[in-house]
Amino acid sequence: MHILNGVGSIAEYVILAAFEWYASEWNGNKCFLILGTIESTKGLTDSVHDRSRDATCYIKPVIGWRNFPNSCASSDGEDMLQTANPVGNAFRKRCQHLCVVRDTCSAFEWYESKLNGNKCFLMLGTIGSTTELIDSVHDRSLDATCYIKPSTGWKMFPNYCVSSDGKNMAQTAYPNGNAHIRRCQHHCAMRDNCSAFEWYESEWNGNKCFLMLGTIKSTKGVIDSVHSKWRDATCSIKPVRKID
């Protein structure tokens, strides 16, 4: 067993798959993270291995992601365009992470035996992948596995935000959210008067993050052919909380 008693940041390419807990301590510690490129999937339960001290193994659940043994497809069965991402080739969890941090990524395909030299392919674009090709017409593409990203509840549009009647809403620049789109989303989520946010990857007047604040809520992004795209704007609508 390899022991890592580390404190601090974990490189994005290392898998945190589980942790072990020793209530009576082991080498002065109770908490041990199971890190590496091979995932822990279970604890030892057979009669051959004695229990190590008072160890308890907790396996991290894979929440929300659905996987299918073929290439990814849209809701109407259209085969989706893949974008090779060599950075994710090292192992599947890294490929998954690269999809997680991109709002335009709806799924990823994994080819263990490689496709054109790559294992990791992201499904990027405004049309989301929602399923896999399962009908008898489509043969399996090599050893493809399609992993569908779980919905966060936020709905993204490839343009600026508008109200339910199509009115362009005032934006409030929020520099504290410029570092990453997820941080911008977090600042909107924490404010009751924020209904959406706009993100400009190439910046607009020195900012990337703009919150949609006010009593009139943004409910969608501009998607019609009348309005041209404003810069590289994307509009993310906050999910409505349901009150029982």
N, C-alpha and C positions, 0 to 999 in steps of 0.2 A: 504493500500500500504506500502510495506517495503522499506525504503530508505537506500541505501548503497552509501556513499560518500567516496569511497576508492581510494587510490593511491598506486600503487605497483603491485606485481605479483598476478596473479589469479591462484589458484590451478587448476590442469588440469582436475579435476573431476567436476568443476563448469561450467555450461553452460552459455556462453554469447550469448544470443539469440536476443537481441535488445537493443536499447537505446532510451531514451527520451530526447528531447531538449526543454529548456525553454529560449527563447530569452530574456525575461524580468527578468530572474532569479527566482529561488525558494530557499529560505533559503541560498541565496548568491551564488548559483551555477546554471549553465546552463546545464551541462552534467550529466546525470544519466544513469548508466549501469544497464540493467535488468539481474541480475544474479540469479542462483538457479538451482534446479534439474528439474523443470518444465519449458518447453519452452514457451516463448511468441510467438504467431503466428499471432496476429492481434492487431489493436487498437480499442478502443470503438467508434462505429459509430451510435449506436441506439439512439432513442429519450429519453430513460429512464435516461441515465447518462449525466449530464452536463459536459461540457469541463472543465478539470482541468487547470486553468490559461490559458497560451498560449501553452500548451503541444503539441508536435508533436512526434509521435511514429514511429521509424524506425526499421523495422523487418529485421534481418540479412538473406540474401538469402542462400539457400543450393545449392551450385554450383557444378555441374558436377556429383554428386552421383546419380546413377540410382537404384531404388529398385523394387524388384519383389516378389510376394507372394509365394515363394517356396525356396528350397535349391539352392545353387549356382552350376553352371556347367561350363565346359570349352567351347570353341568355337565349339567343335565337339559333345557337348551334354553329356560329361562324368561327372558324379557326382563327385565333388571334396572332398578331405579329409579335414575335419575340425579339428582345434586345439582349444580346450577349453581354454579360458583365463579368469579365475575367477576375475581378477582385473577389467575387463570390465563389470562385472555383475550388477554393481550399477545402471547404466542406459545406454541407447543406445549411447549417445554422447561420453561417455568414451570409449566404445568399438570401435567406429569409430576413435577416437583419437589414440588408440593403433594400428589400422591398418594404419593410416596416417603416423606414425613415423617409420614404417617398410617397407623398399623397397620390401621385399619379400612377402608382403601382397597385394593381388589383390582385395580382397573383404572381407566382414564379414557377418556372418549369425546371426540373432537375434531371440531368442525364448522367447517370453514374459512369457510363461507358463513353461519355462525351459526344457532342454533336458539333462538328466543324471545330474541334479543338477546345470546346468549352462545355462545362457542366451546368453553369448557372445562367438562366435566361429570365429576365424580368418582363412582365407584361405591363407596358406603359401606354398611356393614352386616355382619351376621354370615354371610350367604351370599355367598360369593365369586364374582366373575365369572371364568370359566375359558375361555370361547370366545366366538365371535360368532354371530349369527343367519345361517346359511348355506343353509338349506333353501329350496325353491322357494315355500313358503307366505309367507315374509316378504320383502317388498321392502326394498331398502336405504332406511334412514331418512335422507333428504336426502343430504348428502355425509359421513355419519358414518364415522369410523374408530375402531375399538376397540383400545386398547393394554392388554394384560394384564401386570400387574406380576409380575416373577419372584419365585419363592418364596425367602425368606431361610432357610427351614428351621425357623424358630420358628413354633410353632402357637399361635394365640391363642384364648382362650375368654372369653365375656362375663360372667364371674363369678370368684369366688376359686378358688385352686388346691387340689387334693386329691391324695392318693396313689392308687396303682392300685386300692386297695380302698375308695376313697371317703372316706378320713379327712382332715378339715380339717387343713392343715399350719400350723405356727407361722411367722409372718412376722418378718423382721428389718428394721426401718426403716433406710433408707440415705439420709440427707440429701444425700450427694454426688451422688446420681442424680436429685434432684428437678427439676433444670433442664429436662430433656427425657427423653422415654421412651426415646430411643435411647441416652442416657447411662446410664440405669438398666439397659438391656439389656447395654450394654458391661461394666458392673461385674459382672453375673451371668456373662457369657461368660468373664471373666478368672478366675473362681473355680471350681475343680474341684468344690467342695462345694455349688455353687449349681445347682439343677436347674430353677429357674423364677423368675419375678418377678411381683409383682402391681403394677398401676399404678392410682392413684386420681387422676384429673384434677382432681377437686374437693377433694382432700386428705383425709387421715384422720389425726387427731391431729397436724396440721401437716406431714405428709409425703405425698408422691406415690409414692415408690419404696420397695418392700418386696421384699427378697430371700428366697428360700426356700432356707435353708441346713440342712444336716444329713445324716445317713446314710440316712434314709428320703426317697426322692425324690418330688417332685411330678411326676405324669405326665399330668395333665389338669385341666380346670376343671370346675366344677359346671354341668351342663347339663340335669339332670332337672327335672321339674315339682314335686318335693317340696320342694326348697330354693329359697327366694326369693333374688333378687339382693341381694348385700351392697353397699350404697352404689352407687358407679359402678365397682366393681372390674372389671378385666380381668386374666386370667392368661395369661402367655406362657411356654410350655414350651420349654426349651432343646433344640435338636436333639442326638441322641445321635451321638457320633463313632464312626465305623466303623473298626475296626483290622484291617488286612489280615494 
